Amino acid sequence: ETGVTQSPTHLIKTRGQQVTLRCSSQSGHNTVSWYQQALGQGPQFIFQYYREEENGRGNFPPRFSGLQFPNYSSELNVNALELDDSALYLCASSPRTSGPYNEQFFGPGTRLTVL
Amino acid sequence: AQTVTQSQPEMSVQEAETVTLSCTYDTSESDYYLFWYKQPPSRQMILVIRQEAYKQQNATENRFSVNFQKAAKSFSLKISDSQLGDAAMYFCAHISNFGNEKLTFGTGTRLTIIP
């Protein structure tokens, strides 16, 4: 069973540019969540996708957007990059079952540096 | 809004000894889950232990156990017989049992194991 994978591992961009980060969910998982982890902080929820629709969003501006594809992989897009966007971006996938809780499995993250 | 507070930025323990990491949280919901996640230097977040709020019995997973005090909104993690591989950032997290499964994390505790 393949776990959650993310690409690229590291990325350097300049202020004002746009970036796309990618996530492949674990086999059998139909839900993907994205988190931003600034240096020395805990992860902050950006948004979640379920069956290609956004299913909840954290306190992030609209320049953070996402997609989920029919194979449940996902992209995180950030426009007009700002210095504060420098962080580790984590993707987590989970199955959506009828139970009350579905464990999220995290990928290794993409380290984004904005200069 | 849900908040999770970890007041110990760093902790250290001698190998084979026991250490307790503290966490407090705030929520208006009566039904929720609490977690401890481990993030080793390789960055991939791993679930250590989970507690369901409606269960009074404290969760245990091998050397890891929690002390869940619902009225006090306290959720500490005890690691017994500490091993070198336990060295990592530990995050306390909360999830509400409805809607999207948004994890709310604390700021983390860096645990160092002294040989």
Contacts between the chains, C-beta under 8 A, distances in Angstrom:
chain1	res1	chain2	res2	distance
A	31	B	101	7.5
A	33	B	101	7.1
A	33	B	102	7.5
A	33	B	103	7.5
A	35	B	103	7.5
A	35	B	105	8.0
A	40	B	107	7.5
A	40	B	108	7.9
A	41	B	107	5.8
A	41	B	108	7.6
A	42	B	4	7.6
A	42	B	6	8.0
A	42	B	91	5.3
A	42	B	93	7.7
A	42	B	105	3.3
A	42	B	106	5.4
A	42	B	107	5.1
A	42	B	108	5.4
A	43	B	45	7.6
A	43	B	91	7.5
A	43	B	103	7.2
A	43	B	105	5.1
A	44	B	105	7.5
A	45	B	102	4.6
A	45	B	103	6.4
A	45	B	104	7.1
A	48	B	100	4.8
A	48	B	101	7.0
A	48	B	102	6.9
A	50	B	100	7.8
A	55	B	100	4.9
A	56	B	99	6.5
A	56	B	100	2.9
A	56	B	102	5.8
A	58	B	102	6.8
A	88	B	43	6.7
A	90	B	45	6.6
A	92	B	45	7.6
A	92	B	103	7.9
A	94	B	101	6.7
A	100	B	31	7.9
A	100	B	97	5.1
A	101	B	33	5.5
A	101	B	52	7.7
A	101	B	95	7.0
A	101	B	97	6.7
A	101	B	101	7.2
A	102	B	101	6.2
A	103	B	47	6.3
A	103	B	50	7.7
A	104	B	101	6.8
A	104	B	103	6.6
A	106	B	44	6.0
A	106	B	45	3.8
A	106	B	46	7.6
A	107	B	44	7.1
A	108	B	42	7.0
A	108	B	43	5.4
A	108	B	44	4.8
A	109	B	43	5.1
A	109	B	44	7.6
